[in-house]
Amino acid sequence: MNTIELLKKIKLNLKETKSAIAEKMVEGRETDFNSYQKDVGIAQGLDNACSIIDETLNKLDDGDV
């Protein structure tokens, strides 16, 4: 597995984790407001990580890395 494939697999795993958090929220399985806030923060962090992976993949395509 090369670097690009690895980054794409990591991004897929991050998106799956974010979807699981969203499903938990939609189904009303949050135990309290603090848990909700924590999950919102985690989801935002996962989005940020996906953006960083996208930027890295673009740099790899352009040969900047």
PyMOL commands that set and color helices and strands:
alter all, ss='L'
color gray80, all
select helices_A, chain A and resi 3-26+33-62
alter helices_A, ss='H'
color red, helices_A
deselect
rebuild
show_as cartoon
